[in-house]
């Protein structure tokens, strides 16, 4: 397994290496992402949304990735009732889907066995784990092409995708 301590991760390089699909599994109820902190706290305080240069760059990367013919999908496994963090994500994920990312939700109580870690599955062959520190903040990435690990992640992806509700429908509930 290759450890990449770079923070923030070089998503352009990682997604640029995909040829067919980039799938992201998110299983946390709360995250401590420094680039989201100000906007998240504004949401908690009921203040208007700020411009988001980081997210604008992410969405541009998604559009570029999709233009190359790569599918970008994400499943969020969430506890119901939602944490404040997931209420915030529901309020801001429309720009992700407008950029072409297919985001779906599965309530944790319906998800069955869920891995404890977030990861990306690139082209069903490479797994990129999002590492976190003791406070829940980003701590780099770990990458493996082990076929057993990739096969397990592929099975989890397929099972959860079938259970998941598309973001637009889920956000209206």
C-alpha positions as CSV (number, residue, x, y, z in Angstrom):
1,X,0.0,0.0,0.0
2,X,1.3,3.4,-0.9
3,X,0.9,6.2,1.6
4,X,0.4,9.8,0.2
5,X,0.6,12.4,3.1
6,X,-0.1,15.3,0.8
7,X,-2.9,17.5,2.1
8,X,-5.0,18.4,0.4
9,X,-4.8,15.4,-1.9
10,X,-3.9,15.8,-5.5
11,X,-7.4,14.8,-6.8
12,X,-6.6,16.0,-10.3
13,X,-3.8,13.4,-10.5
14,X,-5.9,10.7,-8.9
15,X,-9.0,11.3,-11.1
16,X,-6.8,11.9,-14.1
17,X,-5.6,8.3,-13.8
18,X,-9.1,7.0,-14.1
19,X,-10.4,5.8,-17.5
20,X,-13.9,4.5,-16.8
21,X,-15.2,5.2,-13.3
22,X,-14.3,6.9,-10.0
23,X,-16.6,5.8,-7.2
24,X,-16.5,7.3,-3.7
25,X,-17.9,5.7,-0.6
26,X,-18.5,8.0,2.4
27,X,-19.5,6.5,5.7
28,X,-18.8,9.2,8.3
29,X,-21.5,11.2,10.0
30,X,-19.1,14.1,10.6
31,X,-15.9,15.3,9.0
32,X,-13.4,18.0,10.0
33,X,-12.3,19.2,6.6
34,X,-10.4,22.5,6.9
35,X,-11.5,23.8,3.5
36,X,-15.2,23.4,4.6
37,X,-14.9,24.8,8.1
38,X,-16.0,28.4,7.4
39,X,-18.9,27.5,5.2
40,X,-20.1,24.8,7.5
41,X,-20.0,27.1,10.5
42,X,-22.0,29.7,8.6
43,X,-24.6,27.1,7.9
44,X,-24.8,26.2,11.6
45,X,-25.3,29.9,12.4
46,X,-28.0,30.3,9.8
47,X,-26.0,32.8,7.7
48,X,-25.9,32.9,3.9
49,X,-23.7,30.6,1.9
50,X,-20.3,32.0,0.9
51,X,-18.6,31.6,-2.5
52,X,-16.5,28.4,-2.4
53,X,-13.3,28.4,-4.5
54,X,-12.3,25.0,-3.3
55,X,-15.6,23.5,-4.4
56,X,-15.6,25.4,-7.6
57,X,-12.2,23.8,-8.4
58,X,-13.7,20.3,-7.4
59,X,-16.7,20.8,-9.7
60,X,-14.4,21.9,-12.6
61,X,-12.4,18.7,-12.1
62,X,-15.6,16.7,-12.1
63,X,-16.7,18.3,-15.4
64,X,-13.2,17.7,-16.9
65,X,-13.2,14.1,-15.7
66,X,-16.7,13.4,-17.1
67,X,-15.8,15.1,-20.4
68,X,-13.1,12.4,-20.8
69,X,-15.8,9.8,-20.5
70,X,-15.3,8.8,-16.9
71,X,-18.3,8.3,-14.6
72,X,-18.0,9.9,-11.2
73,X,-20.3,8.4,-8.5
74,X,-20.6,8.7,-4.8
75,X,-22.7,6.9,-2.1
76,X,-23.1,8.5,1.3
77,X,-24.2,6.2,4.1
78,X,-25.9,8.4,6.6
79,X,-27.4,8.1,10.0
80,X,-31.0,9.2,10.3
81,X,-31.9,11.6,11.8
82,X,-29.0,13.4,9.9
83,X,-26.2,15.1,11.7
84,X,-25.7,18.8,11.3
85,X,-22.9,18.0,8.9
86,X,-25.1,15.9,6.6
87,X,-27.8,18.5,6.7
88,X,-25.3,21.0,5.5
89,X,-24.0,18.6,2.8
90,X,-27.6,18.1,1.6
91,X,-27.9,21.9,1.3
92,X,-24.8,22.3,-0.9
93,X,-24.5,19.1,-3.0
94,X,-26.6,20.4,-5.8
95,X,-23.6,22.0,-7.4
96,X,-21.8,18.6,-7.4
97,X,-24.7,17.0,-9.2
98,X,-24.9,19.9,-11.6
99,X,-21.3,19.3,-12.5
100,X,-22.1,15.7,-13.3
101,X,-21.3,13.8,-10.1
102,X,-24.0,11.2,-9.4
103,X,-24.4,11.3,-5.6
104,X,-26.7,8.9,-3.8
105,X,-27.7,8.3,-0.2
106,X,-28.4,5.2,1.9
107,X,-29.7,5.4,5.4
108,X,-27.3,3.5,7.7
109,X,-30.1,1.4,9.2
110,X,-30.9,0.1,5.7
111,X,-27.3,-0.3,4.5
112,X,-26.3,-3.6,6.3
113,X,-22.6,-4.2,6.7
114,X,-20.7,-1.0,5.9
115,X,-16.9,-0.6,5.9
116,X,-15.6,1.7,8.6
117,X,-13.5,3.8,6.2
118,X,-14.2,6.1,3.3
119,X,-12.5,5.2,0.0
120,X,-12.5,5.8,-3.7
121,X,-12.6,2.8,-6.2
122,X,-10.9,3.9,-9.4
123,X,-11.8,1.8,-12.5
124,X,-12.7,-1.1,-10.1
125,X,-9.0,-1.8,-9.7
126,X,-7.4,0.7,-7.4
127,X,-8.6,1.6,-3.9
128,X,-7.8,5.0,-2.5
129,X,-8.5,5.3,1.3
130,X,-9.2,8.7,2.8
131,X,-7.2,8.7,6.0
132,X,-8.2,10.7,9.0
133,X,-6.4,11.8,12.2
134,X,-7.7,11.5,15.7
135,X,-9.8,14.6,15.4
136,X,-11.5,13.4,12.2
137,X,-9.4,15.7,9.9
138,X,-7.7,14.7,6.7
139,X,-4.4,12.7,7.1
140,X,-3.6,11.8,3.6
141,X,-4.4,8.8,1.4
142,X,-3.4,5.2,1.2
143,X,-3.6,3.5,-2.3
144,X,-3.6,-0.1,-3.2
145,X,-4.2,-2.2,-6.3
146,X,-4.5,-5.4,-4.3
147,X,-7.1,-7.4,-6.4
148,X,-8.7,-8.9,-3.2
149,X,-9.2,-5.5,-1.6
150,X,-10.5,-4.0,-4.9
151,X,-12.8,-6.9,-5.4
152,X,-14.3,-6.5,-1.9
153,X,-14.8,-2.7,-2.6
154,X,-16.4,-3.5,-5.9
155,X,-18.9,-5.8,-4.2
156,X,-19.7,-3.2,-1.5
157,X,-20.1,-0.5,-4.2
158,X,-22.5,-2.6,-6.2
159,X,-24.6,-3.6,-3.2
160,X,-24.9,-0.1,-1.8
161,X,-25.5,1.5,-5.2
162,X,-28.6,-0.7,-5.6
163,X,-29.9,0.5,-2.2
164,X,-29.1,4.2,-2.8
165,X,-31.5,7.0,-3.5
166,X,-30.3,9.7,-6.0
167,X,-29.5,13.1,-4.4
168,X,-32.3,15.1,-6.0
169,X,-34.9,12.6,-4.8
170,X,-33.3,12.2,-1.3
171,X,-32.9,15.9,-0.8
172,X,-36.6,16.5,-1.4
173,X,-37.6,14.0,1.4
